[in-house]
Amino acid sequence: MRTAAPTGKPVVVKVGSSNLANPEGGINEAGLKSIVRQVEALWEQGHPTALVSSGAVAAGLSTMGLTQRPTDLPGLQVAAAVGQSKLVERYASEFAQHDRLVGQVLITRDVVIGREQYLHAREALERMLGLGIVPIVNENDTVVVDELKFGDNDRLAAIVSHLVDAALLVILSDTPGLYDNDPRLDADAQLITAVRHTDEILDALYRSRKAGVMGSGGVATKIAAARMAAWSGIPTVIADASHPDAAVDAVAGVEVGTWIAPHEERLSARKLWIAFGLPSWGHVTIDAGAIAALRDRGGSLLAVGVTAVNGMFSVGDAVEVIDSDGNLVAKGLVRVGSSMLAQVAGRHTSEVGGEVIHRDDLVVLV
C-alpha cells in the first residue's frame, strides 16, 4: 500500500506549532533547522517541496514579551502579525545557507471558493516551485475572519496539496503517528501504520480527540486533512517531527508514521471544502431511492427522498446527509432551511420549489 513519491512531483510538508515553539516561548531553533534540512534534502532528491508552517503566534509571543497565548481574536492577530515576519526571517536565513530562496504565501479560504483566486494561488505556487523557491505557507491570521478561516494548518496543507497536485502530504506532529487509542491513557495502544481514509477507526479517533495547547490542531484536524487529501487522490503520512528524517523517509516510502491511502477519484477544491472544511449544522435522513439517485445517477437531493430532519440550519448552511442507519452518505449546502424542510419532507419537488441540495453543492461520500 505504501509507495515512494515519484521524482519530479511536488510534495507538501506541514509542521505544527508544537514542533516549532519552545514551551517557554519563542522559536525552537533545533526543530526549525531540522525541518529546513529535510525540506532541502527533498529538493535535492528531485521533489519540489512546499512547507506549510505553523508557529507564527508562538513566535510573536516571545517577541512581544508575552508568556501566554491570547484568547481574543485581536490579540491572536497581533501576535500572528509580529511572529509571521520573525518566522519567515528565520526560514529565509536557514535556507540561504543552502542557497535556497523562500517565499511567504498567506492564504485564506477564498482560494477554494472563487475560481479566479484558486487559479491565481495555484499559478503562484507552481511558479515558485518551478523556480526552485520554497513556498512558506500559512493562513493569513492577521486579517482573516471566521467566514474565510481554515481554522488550522492541517486542512490548509491539504488544500495546498490539492493546489500543487502533490504526490504526498507529510504532516509532522508531536506523536509517531495515529494510534488506535490514546497512548497516554492506554499502555496497550498500537500505532496504526497504514489505513484507508474510509476506515471506521478514523471516525472513532476523529470524534474522541481534542486540540493541542500551543496550536489549533489535533488528531481530529489531521484526520480531516488526510481525508481531504485522499479525495484529491493524494496519500498522507502523519509522522513524528522529532524523528530526524521523518519527511525524507515518508517521501521515500519507508515505513514511518501512519500512511493514509488516497481515494481513486478527485474532488474539486470547492467540494473538498464543503465536505471537510465546513462545520455541519444538522443532518437529513434520506431513503434508499434518494441514495441511489445521489450515488449512481449524480442527481440533486430532492425533498421527496427526505425522511427526517435534525438540527437548526438556514439556507446556505452545510448539512450531512445520512441513511436510515445513521451512516454518512453525503454533505452539501442546503437551499431550504430546517423549519421549511421539516414541513415539505417527502413531498414532490413541484411542491417545494426546487432542490434541497443542488448537485453542484453536494459531495457524495459513498
VOBA-1610 file (N, C-alpha, C; in pm, whole numbers, padded with zeros to 5 digits, always signed):
BEGIN
Met+00083-00121+00000Met+00000+00000+00000Met+00087+00126+00000Arg+00192+00126+00083Arg+00279+00243+00094Arg+00375+00246-00024Thr+00388+00361-00087Thr+00476+00374-00203Thr+00560+00501-00190Ala+00670+00505-00262Ala+00754+00625-00267Ala+00691+00727-00360Ala+00711+00854-00330Ala+00663+00961-00418Ala+00749+00966-00543Pro+00688+00976-00660Pro+00767+00981-00783Pro+00851+01107-00792Thr+00972+01093-00841Thr+01062+01208-00856Thr+01003+01309-00954Gly+01015+01436-00921Gly+00964+01544-01006Gly+00827+01594-00964Lys+00753+01513-00888Lys+00621+01556-00842Lys+00635+01634-00712Pro+00555+01740-00692Pro+00564+01818-00568Pro+00527+01738-00445Val+00581+01781-00334Val+00549+01726-00202Val+00513+01843-00112Val+00420+01822-00020Val+00385+01924+00079Val+00419+01870+00218Val+00494+01947+00293Val+00530+01912+00431Val+00465+02014+00523Lys+00394+01966+00623Lys+00333+02055+00721Lys+00395+02030+00858Val+00433+02137+00926Val+00488+02125+01060Val+00407+02215+01154Gly+00380+02163+01273Gly+00291+02234+01365Gly+00364+02317+01469Ser+00285+02393+01543Ser+00340+02481+01647Ser+00412+02403+01756Ser+00363+02284+01788Ser+00425+02207+01896Ser+00568+02169+01864Asn+00602+02166+01735Asn+00737+02130+01692Asn+00826+02251+01667Leu+00768+02369+01658Leu+00845+02490+01628Leu+00850+02588+01743Ala+00772+02565+01847Ala+00766+02659+01958Ala+00828+02599+02083Asn+00909+02678+02152Asn+00961+02637+02282Asn+00851+02649+02387Pro+00849+02560+02486Pro+00747+02570+02592Pro+00749+02705+02663Glu+00869+02764+02676Glu+00881+02893+02743Glu+00860+03010+02648Gly+00833+02980+02521Gly+00809+03084+02421Gly+00923+03094+02321Gly+00892+03149+02206Gly+00993+03166+02103Gly+01003+03045+02012Ile+01089+03057+01911Ile+01105+02952+01810Ile+01203+02846+01858Asn+01165+02722+01838Asn+01253+02610+01867Asn+01353+02598+01754Glu+01473+02648+01776Glu+01573+02655+01671Glu+01611+02517+01618Ala+01624+02421+01707Ala+01660+02286+01663Ala+01551+02226+01575Gly+01424+02248+01614Gly+01314+02197+01534Gly+01308+02263+01397Leu+01328+02394+01393Leu+01324+02466+01266Leu+01438+02421+01174Lys+01557+02405+01229Lys+01671+02364+01148Lys+01652+02222+01094Ser+01589+02136+01173Ser+01562+02000+01127Ser+01467+02000+01008Ile+01364+02085+01017Ile+01268+02094+00906Ile+01337+02148+00781Val+01416+02251+00795Val+01486+02309+00680Val+01578+02205+00616Arg+01651+02132+00698Arg+01743+02029+00646Arg+01668+01924+00565Gln+01552+01880+00617Gln+01475+01776+00548Gln+01412+01828+00419Val+01358+01949+00424Val+01297+02006+00304Val+01403+02026+00196Glu+01520+02074+00234Glu+01628+02091+00138Glu+01670+01956+00080Ala+01676+01853+00164Ala+01711+01719+00116Ala+01610+01670+00012Leu+01482+01700+00034Leu+01380+01659-00062Leu+01399+01730-00196Trp+01429+01859-00190Trp+01456+01933-00313Trp+01574+01871-00387Glu+01679+01839-00316Glu+01798+01782-00378Glu+01771+01644-00438Gln+01671+01574-00384Gln+01635+01442-00436Gln+01533+01450-00549Gly+01499+01573-00591Gly+01409+01588-00704Gly+01263+01602-00670His+01234+01643-00544His+01095+01661-00501His+01071+01808-00467Pro+01018+01890-00559Pro+00984+02028-00525Pro+00889+02030-00404Thr+00928+02099-00299Thr+00856+02087-00172Thr+00806+02221-00122Ala+00677+02226-00089Ala+00617+02341-00023Ala+00607+02312+00126Leu+00629+02413+00207Leu+00627+02397+00352Leu+00512+02478+00411Val+00417+02407+00471Val+00308+02473+00543Val+00348+02476+00690Ser+00372+02595+00741Ser+00432+02608+00873Ser+00343+02686+00969Ser+00315+02625+01082Ser+00254+02696+01193Ser+00366+02766+01271Gly+00333+02820+01385Gly+00434+02879+01471Gly+00439+03030+01475Ala+00359+03097+01391Ala+00366+03243+01388Ala+00322+03305+01520Val+00212+03256+01575Val+00164+03313+01701Val+00264+03287+01812Ala+00316+03164+01818Ala+00414+03131+01921Ala+00539+03219+01909Ala+00584+03242+01785Ala+00700+03329+01764Ala+00669+03472+01806Gly+00547+03516+01783Gly+00509+03651+01820Gly+00501+03673+01970Leu+00465+03568+02044Leu+00451+03583+02188Leu+00583+03624+02253Ser+00691+03553+02219Ser+00819+03585+02282Ser+00871+03721+02237Thr+00848+03753+02110Thr+00892+03882+02059Thr+00822+03997+02131Met+00696+03975+02166Met+00617+04077+02234Met+00631+04070+02386Gly+00706+03972+02436Gly+00725+03959+02580Gly+00607+03897+02651Leu+00524+03820+02578Leu+00408+03754+02637Leu+00442+03610+02673Thr+00377+03557+02774Thr+00402+03419+02817Thr+00285+03327+02790Gln+00169+03383+02757Gln+00051+03301+02730Gln-00012+03340+02598Arg-00067+03241+02528Arg-00135+03263+02402Arg-00261+03346+02426Pro-00283+03456+02352Pro-00404+03536+02370Pro-00530+03454+02342Thr-00636+03490+02409Thr-00763+03420+02388Thr-00860+03501+02302Asp-00830+03629+02280Asp-00916+03713+02199Asp-00862+03722+02057Leu-00951+03744+01960Leu-00911+03747+01820Leu-00811+03857+01789Pro-00831+03983+01832Pro-00731+04085+01803Pro-00594+04051+01859Gly-00590+03993+01979Gly-00462+03956+02038Gly-00390+03850+01956Leu-00465+03752+01907Leu-00407+03648+01822Leu-00358+03707+01690Gln-00435+03800+01636Gln-00397+03861+01508Gln-00269+03942+01521Val-00255+04015+01630Val-00134+04094+01651Val-00014+04001+01670Ala-00031+03896+01751Ala+00079+03802+01773Ala+00119+03735+01642Ala+00020+03701+01558Ala+00049+03639+01429Ala+00123+03736+01338Ala+00083+03862+01338Ala+00147+03961+01252Ala+00294+03980+01289Val+00319+03988+01419Val+00458+04006+01465Val+00538+03878+01442Gly+00478+03766+01475Gly+00550+03640+01468Gly+00573+03589+01327Gln+00482+03617+01235Gln+00497+03566+01099Gln+00625+03618+01034Ser+00651+03747+01049Ser+00772+03803+00990Ser+00897+03742+01055Lys+00891+03722+01187Lys+01004+03660+01258Lys+01028+03519+01208Leu+00919+03443+01190Leu+00929+03304+01148Leu+00986+03293+01007Val+00934+03373+00916Val+00982+03367+00777Val+01127+03414+00769Glu+01162+03512+00851Glu+01302+03559+00856Glu+01396+03445+00893Arg+01356+03365+00992Arg+01440+03252+01034Arg+01447+03146+00924Tyr+01334+03118+00860Tyr+01337+03021+00749Tyr+01428+03072+00636Ala+01413+03198+00602Ala+01494+03255+00493Ala+01643+03244+00525Ser+01678+03271+00650Ser+01818+03266+00690Ser+01873+03124+00682Glu+01795+03027+00728Glu+01842+02889+00727Glu+01850+02833+00586Phe+01749+02860+00503Phe+01753+02810+00366Phe+01862+02879+00284Ala+01895+03003+00319Ala+02001+03075+00247Ala+02135+03003+00260Gln+02154+02931+00369Gln+02277+02856+00386Gln+02289+02741+00285His+02175+02708+00223His+02174+02607+00117His+02154+02672-00020Asp+02169+02804-00026Asp+02146+02880-00149Asp+02004+02861-00202Arg+01910+02853-00109Arg+01770+02832-00146Arg+01687+02953-00102Leu+01608+03007-00195Leu+01518+03117-00163Leu+01386+03064-00108Val+01321+03146-00027Val+01187+03115+00022Val+01093+03228-00017Gly+00966+03199-00021Gly+00865+03299-00048Gly+00748+03281+00047Gln+00704+03389+00110Gln+00591+03383+00202Gln+00460+03380+00124Val+00373+03286+00159Val+00241+03275+00096Val+00137+03270+00207Leu+00052+03372+00217Leu-00054+03378+00317Leu-00188+03357+00247Ile-00265+03262+00295Ile-00386+03218+00224Ile-00507+03228+00316Thr-00621+03260+00258Thr-00749+03249+00326Thr-00840+03160+00243Arg-00955+03128+00299Arg-01043+03028+00239Arg-01097+03067+00103Asp-01091+03194+00067Asp-01150+03234-00061Asp-01076+03172-00180Val-00958+03113-00157Val-00889+03048-00268Val-00962+02923-00313Val-01048+02867-00228Val-01124+02750-00269Val-01270+02784-00298Ile-01308+02906-00273Ile-01445+02946-00301Ile-01456+03009-00440Gly-01362+03096-00474Gly-01366+03165-00602Gly-01268+03104-00701Arg-01315+03080-00822Arg-01232+03017-00924Arg-01109+03102-00957Glu-01127+03235-00964Glu-01016+03322-01001Glu-00906+03318-00895Gln-00946+03326-00768Gln-00846+03321-00661Gln-00775+03186-00659Tyr-00850+03080-00684Tyr-00792+02946-00687Tyr-00683+02936-00793Leu-00714+02986-00913Leu-00617+02979-01022Leu-00494+03064-00994His-00514+03182-00936His-00400+03268-00903His-00309+03201-00800Ala-00372+03141-00697Ala-00293+03074-00594Ala-00217+02956-00652Arg-00284+02879-00736Arg-00218+02763-00796Arg-00102+02805-00886Glu-00124+02907-00967Glu-00019+02952-01057Glu+00101+03007-00981Ala+00074+03082-00873Ala+00184+03138-00795Ala+00267+03028-00730Leu+00200+02928-00672Leu+00272+02819-00608Leu+00350+02737-00709Glu+00288+02709-00823Glu+00357+02632-00927Glu+00479+02707-00981Arg+00466+02839-00996Arg+00578+02918-01046Arg+00694+02917-00943Met+00660+02933-00816Met+00764+02930-00714Met+00838+02797-00713Leu+00763+02687-00718Leu+00826+02556-00718Leu+00910+02536-00843Gly+00861+02586-00957Gly+00936+02575-01081Gly+01066+02652-01079Leu+01072+02757-00999Leu+01193+02839-00988Leu+01285+02792-00876Gly+01248+02684-00810Gly+01331+02633-00701Gly+01315+02707-00571Ile+01203+02779-00556Ile+01176+02857-00435Ile+01084+02778-00344Val+01114+02779-00214Val+01030+02709-00117Val+00915+02799-00074Pro+00791+02766-00106Pro+00679+02843-00052Pro+00663+02813+00098Ile+00665+02917+00179Ile+00636+02903+00322Ile+00492+02949+00340Val+00402+02856+00360Val+00259+02884+00355Val+00201+02886+00496Asn+00114+02984+00519Asn+00041+02992+00645Asn-00093+03058+00616Glu-00184+03044+00711Glu-00310+03116+00698Glu-00286+03264+00729Asn-00360+03351+00661Asn-00344+03495+00683Asn-00420+03535+00809Asp-00363+03498+00926Asp-00433+03516+01053Asp-00457+03662+01089Thr-00376+03753+01035Thr-00387+03893+01075Thr-00516+03957+01027Val-00566+03917+00911Val-00685+03982+00855Val-00802+03887+00839Val-00782+03757+00863Val-00887+03661+00835Val-01004+03678+00932Val-01124+03652+00880Val-01245+03648+00962Val-01299+03506+00957Asp-01395+03477+01044Asp-01444+03340+01054Asp-01492+03285+00921Glu-01556+03370+00841Glu-01612+03324+00715Glu-01505+03282+00614Leu-01382+03329+00635Leu-01273+03296+00541Leu-01162+03216+00609Lys-01192+03154+00721Lys-01088+03093+00801Lys-01083+02942+00779Phe-00963+02890+00754Phe-00944+02745+00751Phe-00957+02689+00892Gly-00898+02760+00989Gly-00909+02717+01127Gly-00789+02639+01177Asp-00716+02573+01089Asp-00595+02503+01129Asp-00511+02478+01004Asn-00381+02461+01025Asn-00291+02444+00912Asn-00287+02303+00857Asp-00349+02208+00927Asp-00359+02073+00871Asp-00450+02076+00747Arg-00567+02136+00761Arg-00657+02146+00646Arg-00597+02236+00537Leu-00530+02342+00579Leu-00464+02428+00482Leu-00361+02349+00401Ala-00287+02262+00467Ala-00187+02180+00398Ala-00253+02089+00296Ala-00371+02037+00328Ala-00443+01952+00233Ala-00485+02032+00110Ile-00528+02157+00132Ile-00566+02243+00019Ile-00444+02275-00066Val-00331+02306-00002Val-00208+02333-00077Val-00167+02210-00158Ser-00181+02092-00099Ser-00151+01969-00171Ser-00237+01957-00297His-00363+01994-00283His-00454+01992-00397His-00412+02096-00502Leu-00375+02214-00457Leu-00337+02321-00549Leu-00216+02284-00634Val-00118+02218-00575Val+00006+02187-00648Val+00006+02046-00704Asp-00106+01973-00687Asp-00115+01835-00734Asp+00000+01752-00677Ala+00009+01752-00545Ala+00121+01687-00476Ala+00115+01535-00488Ala+00231+01474-00481Ala+00240+01328-00478Ala+00218+01276-00337Leu+00242+01360-00236Leu+00231+01317-00097Leu+00218+01438-00006Leu+00135+01424+00097Leu+00126+01521+00205Leu+00188+01458+00329Val+00287+01526+00386Val+00351+01478+00509Val+00315+01574+00621Ile+00245+01524+00722Ile+00208+01605+00838Ile+00297+01562+00955Leu+00385+01653+00996Leu+00476+01626+01107Leu+00411+01672+01236Ser+00403+01581+01331Ser+00331+01605+01455Ser+00423+01582+01573Asp+00365+01580+01693Asp+00444+01553+01814Asp+00422+01410+01863Thr+00366+01322+01777Thr+00350+01181+01807Thr+00400+01099+01688Pro+00431+00972+01708Pro+00481+00889+01597Pro+00380+00862+01487Gly+00256+00899+01508Gly+00152+00875+01409Gly+00017+00864+01478Leu-00077+00795+01415Leu-00208+00771+01474Leu-00208+00640+01551Tyr-00269+00641+01668Tyr-00282+00520+01750Tyr-00428+00478+01755Asp-00451+00350+01782Asp-00589+00302+01792Asp-00656+00345+01922Asn-00577+00400+02013Asn-00630+00455+02137Asn-00527+00555+02188Asp-00565+00635+02285Asp-00474+00737+02337Asp-00360+00670+02413Pro-00236+00678+02362Pro-00125+00609+02429Pro-00091+00667+02566Arg-00137+00787+02594Arg-00114+00846+02726Arg-00202+00781+02832Leu-00313+00720+02787Leu-00408+00658+02880Leu-00410+00507+02869Asp-00365+00455+02757Asp-00370+00311+02732Asp-00231+00261+02695Ala-00170+00186+02785Ala-00035+00135+02760Ala-00030+00036+02645Asp-00144-00022+02611Asp-00150-00120+02502Asp-00190-00059+02368Ala-00199+00073+02363Ala-00236+00139+02237Ala-00134+00105+02129Gln-00184+00077+02008Gln-00099+00035+01897Gln-00094+00143+01789Leu+00026+00164+01736Leu+00043+00256+01624Leu-00024+00199+01501Ile-00102+00280+01432Ile-00165+00240+01305Ile-00066+00274+01194Thr-00008+00174+01132Thr+00094+00200+01030Thr+00034+00234+00895Ala-00082+00179+00865Ala-00148+00207+00736Ala-00298+00191+00753Val-00373+00278+00685Val-00517+00277+00699Val-00579+00339+00574Arg-00698+00295+00540Arg-00773+00360+00432Arg-00846+00480+00490His-00865+00581+00408His-00927+00703+00460His-01072+00683+00500Thr-01134+00573+00457Thr-01273+00545+00491Thr-01288+00454+00612Asp-01178+00404+00669Asp-01187+00307+00778Asp-01253+00367+00901Glu-01331+00284+00970Glu-01409+00331+01084Glu-01322+00377+01200Ile-01200+00322+01213Ile-01112+00363+01322Ile-01084+00513+01316Leu-01078+00568+01195Leu-01055+00712+01182Leu-01176+00791+01231Asp-01297+00738+01208Asp-01417+00805+01258Asp-01415+00810+01410Ala-01376+00699+01474Ala-01371+00694+01620Ala-01267+00791+01674Leu-01150+00795+01611Leu-01045+00887+01655Leu-01086+01031+01634Tyr-01152+01059+01522Tyr-01195+01195+01491Tyr-01289+01248+01599Arg-01377+01163+01646Arg-01476+01207+01746Arg-01416+01223+01885Ser-01305+01154+01913Ser-01258+01146+02051Ser-01147+01242+02088Arg-01078+01302+01988Arg-00958+01379+02020Arg-00984+01529+02028Lys-00901+01595+02108Lys-00912+01740+02131Lys-00794+01811+02069Ala-00804+01945+02062Ala-00695+02026+02008Ala-00578+02032+02106Gly-00461+02069+02054Gly-00342+02082+02137Gly-00339+02214+02211Val-00238+02232+02296Val-00228+02352+02379Val-00176+02470+02299Met-00062+02453+02231Met+00001+02566+02161Met-00068+02598+02029Gly-00113+02496+01957Gly-00171+02518+01826Gly-00321+02501+01827Ser-00381+02509+01707Ser-00525+02494+01693Ser-00562+02356+01644Gly-00462+02274+01615Gly-00488+02143+01556Gly-00493+02033+01660Gly-00495+01911+01615Gly-00504+01793+01698Gly-00522+01674+01607Val-00546+01557+01665Val-00564+01437+01584Val-00682+01453+01490Ala-00791+01512+01538Ala-00910+01526+01454Ala-00882+01608+01329Thr-00807+01717+01343Thr-00778+01800+01225Thr-00685+01729+01128Lys-00596+01645+01181Lys-00506+01571+01094Lys-00582+01464+01015Ile-00679+01402+01079Ile-00763+01305+01009Ile-00845+01375+00901Ala-00902+01491+00935Ala-00980+01566+00836Ala-00891+01606+00718Ala-00769+01650+00747Ala-00676+01689+00640Ala-00640+01570+00553Ala-00613+01456+00616Ala-00579+01335+00540Ala-00694+01292+00450Arg-00815+01309+00497Arg-00930+01272+00414Arg-00950+01372+00301Met-00923+01499+00327Met-00928+01597+00219Met-00826+01562+00111Ala-00705+01530+00155Ala-00601+01492+00058Ala-00639+01365-00015Ala-00698+01271+00057Ala-00736+01143-00004Ala-00834+01163-00118Trp-00928+01256-00099Trp-01026+01285-00204Trp-00966+01370-00315Ser-00840+01410-00302Ser-00766+01471-00412Ser-00676+01368-00479Gly-00687+01242-00435Gly-00602+01137-00488Gly-00461+01141-00432Ile-00444+01206-00315Ile-00311+01227-00256Ile-00301+01149-00125Pro-00201+01061-00110Pro-00181+00993+00018Pro-00121+01088+00121Thr-00138+01052+00247Thr-00085+01132+00358Thr-00004+01043+00451Val+00105+01096+00502Val+00179+01031+00611Val+00180+01125+00729Ile+00136+01077+00845Ile+00142+01151+00971Ile+00255+01090+01052Ala+00358+01170+01082Ala+00478+01115+01146Ala+00530+01210+01253Asp+00625+01161+01329Asp+00682+01234+01442Asp+00789+01331+01394Ala+00769+01459+01422Ala+00866+01560+01380Ala+01000+01544+01448Ser+01003+01478+01564Ser+01131+01459+01633Ser+01217+01353+01566His+01157+01270+01481His+01235+01176+01401His+01320+01257+01304Pro+01452+01241+01305Pro+01539+01332+01229Pro+01518+01330+01078Asp+01462+01221+01024Asp+01441+01213+00880Asp+01298+01170+00846Ala+01203+01212+00928Ala+01065+01166+00910Ala+01011+01201+00772Ala+01028+01327+00728Ala+00974+01370+00599Ala+01046+01301+00484Val+01177+01291+00494Val+01255+01227+00388Val+01219+01080+00375Asp+01206+01012+00489Asp+01169+00871+00486Asp+01028+00851+00431Ala+00936+00939+00471Ala+00798+00926+00423Ala+00792+00937+00271Val+00865+01031+00216Val+00865+01051+00070Val+00932+00933+00000Ala+01029+00870+00066Ala+01100+00756+00007Ala+01021+00627+00017Gly+00908+00630+00088Gly+00828+00509+00102Gly+00867+00422+00218Val+00959+00472+00304Val+00999+00398+00424Val+00882+00394+00522Glu+00868+00284+00595Glu+00756+00272+00688Glu+00781+00358+00811Val+00731+00477+00807Val+00740+00571+00919Val+00603+00632+00938Gly+00562+00647+01064Gly+00434+00709+01092Gly+00315+00628+01042Thr+00207+00699+01013Thr+00083+00638+00965Thr+00057+00681+00822Trp+00038+00583+00736Trp+00007+00607+00594Trp-00144+00602+00576Ile-00203+00706+00516Ile-00347+00709+00485Ile-00361+00703+00334Ala-00418+00595+00287Ala-00427+00571+00143Ala-00530+00664+00080Pro-00508+00706-00046Pro-00598+00801-00112Pro-00717+00735-00178His-00813+00819-00217His-00928+00776-00294His-00894+00776-00442Glu-00968+00697-00519Glu-00940+00689-00662Glu-00985+00814-00737Glu-01088+00881-00685Glu-01142+00998-00753Glu-01088+01126-00691Arg-01104+01237-00764Arg-01052+01365-00719Arg-01165+01468-00715Leu-01186+01527-00599Leu-01286+01633-00586Leu-01225+01767-00622Ser-01311+01862-00660Ser-01266+01999-00680Ser-01233+02060-00545Ala-01155+02168-00545Ala-01117+02235-00420Ala-01240+02283-00345Arg-01339+02334-00417Arg-01460+02383-00351Arg-01535+02269-00283Lys-01548+02156-00351Lys-01619+02044-00291Lys-01540+01982-00176Leu-01407+01989-00184Leu-01327+01946-00070Leu-01362+02028+00054Trp-01377+02159+00033Trp-01407+02245+00148Trp-01547+02219+00201Ile-01643+02196+00113Ile-01779+02165+00157Ile-01778+02037+00241Ala-01705+01936+00191Ala-01707+01806+00257Ala-01635+01805+00390Phe-01520+01872+00398Phe-01434+01856+00514Phe-01399+01984+00587Gly-01422+02099+00526Gly-01380+02224+00587Gly-01489+02298+00661Leu-01615+02275+00623Leu-01726+02349+00683Leu-01791+02268+00795Pro-01829+02333+00905Pro-01900+02261+01011Pro-02042+02225+00966Ser-02091+02112+01014Ser-02228+02070+00982Ser-02325+02127+01086Trp-02433+02182+01035Trp-02532+02243+01123Trp-02650+02150+01150Gly-02645+02031+01097Gly-02751+01935+01118Gly-02736+01822+01019His-02837+01734+01016His-02833+01628+00916His-02975+01593+00873Val-02983+01544+00751Val-03111+01499+00697Val-03096+01351+00663Thr-03201+01275+00692Thr-03203+01133+00662Thr-03278+01112+00532Ile-03224+01027+00446Ile-03288+01003+00316Ile-03313+00853+00297Asp-03405+00821+00205Asp-03441+00681+00180Asp-03351+00619+00074Ala-03372+00490+00049Ala-03286+00415-00043Ala-03292+00470-00185Gly-03409+00516-00227Gly-03423+00571-00361Gly-03340+00696-00380Ala-03338+00781-00277Ala-03258+00904-00284Ala-03109+00872-00284Ile-03069+00771-00206Ile-02928+00732-00205Ile-02884+00687-00343Ala-02967+00607-00408Ala-02933+00560-00543Ala-02924+00676-00641Ala-03013+00775-00627Ala-03012+00890-00717Ala-02883+00971-00700Leu-02838+00985-00575Leu-02715+01061-00550Leu-02591+00983-00593Arg-02586+00857-00553Arg-02465+00778-00573Arg-02450+00729-00717Asp-02558+00683-00775Asp-02550+00615-00906Asp-02580+00706-01024Arg-02660+00809-01000Arg-02702+00892-01113Arg-02655+01037-01102Gly-02583+01071-00995Gly-02530+01205-00981Gly-02637+01312-00970Gly-02749+01279-00911Gly-02860+01373-00901Gly-02849+01467-00783Ser-02940+01564-00779Ser-02952+01653-00665Ser-03039+01586-00559Leu-03030+01635-00436Leu-03115+01583-00330Leu-03249+01655-00334Leu-03356+01577-00346Leu-03491+01631-00352Leu-03566+01602-00223Ala-03664+01684-00195Ala-03741+01669-00071Ala-03814+01537-00064Val-03852+01481-00179Val-03928+01357-00180Val-03850+01243-00115Gly-03716+01250-00119Gly-03635+01143-00061Gly-03598+01165+00084Val-03637+01277+00142Val-03601+01309+00281Val-03703+01248+00376Thr-03654+01176+00476Thr-03744+01112+00573Thr-03737+01175+00712Ala-03631+01248+00741Ala-03619+01311+00873Ala-03523+01429+00864Val-03544+01527+00953Val-03460+01648+00958Val-03418+01671+01103Asn-03288+01689+01125Asn-03236+01712+01259Asn-03144+01833+01259Gly-03156+01916+01363Gly-03071+02033+01374Gly-03140+02158+01325Met-03078+02272+01352Met-03130+02402+01309Met-03033+02460+01207Phe-03077+02473+01083Phe-02989+02526+00980Phe-03068+02617+00887Ser-02995+02707+00823Ser-03053+02805+00732Ser-03005+02777+00590Val-03063+02850+00495Val-03022+02837+00355Val-02872+02870+00343Gly-02799+02782+00277Gly-02656+02801+00257Gly-02569+02730+00359Asp-02629+02678+00467Asp-02551+02605+00567Asp-02513+02466+00515Ala-02405+02413+00569Ala-02363+02277+00536Ala-02434+02178+00627Val-02487+02071+00569Val-02552+01967+00647Val-02504+01831+00597Glu-02509+01733+00686Glu-02476+01597+00649Glu-02601+01524+00603Val-02583+01435+00508Val-02692+01352+00455Val-02662+01209+00497Ile-02754+01146+00570Ile-02729+01012+00623Ile-02839+00915+00579Asp-02810+00786+00593Asp-02911+00685+00563Asp-02988+00651+00690Ser-03078+00555+00682Ser-03165+00524+00796Ser-03088+00463+00913Asp-02966+00412+00888Asp-02883+00356+00995Asp-02785+00458+01053Gly-02791+00581+01004Gly-02703+00685+01054Gly-02569+00693+00986Asn-02550+00618+00877Asn-02424+00622+00803Asn-02419+00745+00712Leu-02302+00809+00707Leu-02286+00929+00624Leu-02289+00893+00477Val-02374+00961+00402Val-02388+00938+00258Val-02326+01054+00181Ala-02354+01176+00226Ala-02308+01294+00152Ala-02309+01414+00245Lys-02261+01526+00193Lys-02265+01653+00265Lys-02282+01762+00162Gly-02359+01865+00197Gly-02380+01971+00100Gly-02439+02096+00161Leu-02457+02195+00075Leu-02513+02324+00116Leu-02661+02327+00082Val-02743+02345+00183Val-02888+02335+00163Val-02946+02462+00101Arg-03050+02443+00025Arg-03126+02555-00033Arg-03259+02573+00036Val-03282+02494+00142Val-03405+02502+00220Val-03366+02495+00367Gly-03418+02588+00448Gly-03389+02587+00590Gly-03455+02470+00660Ser-03409+02440+00782Ser-03457+02322+00854Ser-03607+02326+00883Ser-03659+02442+00920Ser-03802+02450+00952Ser-03887+02420+00831Met-03855+02480+00718Met-03930+02455+00595Met-03912+02311+00548Leu-03788+02261+00557Leu-03762+02126+00509Leu-03841+02022+00588Ala-03853+02044+00719Ala-03931+01951+00801Ala-04077+01947+00757Gln-04127+02058+00704Gln-04266+02063+00659Gln-04286+01997+00522Val-04183+02003+00436Val-04200+01954+00299Val-04132+01819+00276Ala-04070+01762+00379Ala-04002+01634+00363Ala-04097+01529+00308Gly-04052+01456+00206Gly-04133+01352+00145Gly-04223+01399+00033Arg-04230+01530+00011Arg-04317+01584-00093Arg-04245+01596-00227His-04322+01609-00333His-04269+01621-00468His-04201+01757-00485Thr-04101+01760-00574Thr-04025+01883-00596Thr-04114+02001-00636Ser-04220+01973-00710Ser-04310+02080-00755Ser-04375+02152-00638Glu-04388+02084-00525Glu-04448+02146-00408Glu-04346+02223-00326Val-04219+02193-00347Val-04113+02254-00269Val-04057+02378-00337Gly-04051+02372-00470Gly-03999+02486-00545Gly-03854+02472-00584Gly-03797+02354-00570Gly-03658+02334-00609Gly-03591+02224-00529Glu-03460+02208-00550Glu-03385+02103-00482Glu-03357+02142-00337Val-03341+02040-00253Val-03296+02062-00116Val-03146+02094-00118Ile-03070+02014-00193Ile-02927+02040-00216Ile-02900+02015-00363His-02857+02118-00434His-02825+02101-00576His-02697+02020-00590Arg-02687+01942-00694Arg-02572+01854-00712Arg-02439+01931-00719Asp-02443+02058-00761Asp-02320+02138-00764Asp-02271+02172-00625Asp-02360+02165-00526Asp-02325+02197-00388Asp-02322+02071-00300Leu-02317+01954-00364Leu-02329+01827-00293Leu-02205+01740-00317Val-02155+01680-00210Val-02043+01588-00221Val-02089+01451-00171Val-02091+01354-00260Val-02131+01217-00226Val-02008+01144-00175Leu-02019+01085-00056Leu-01903+01027+00013Leu-01916+00877+00030Val-01994+00811-00053Val-02007+00665-00051Val-01972+00607-00186
//
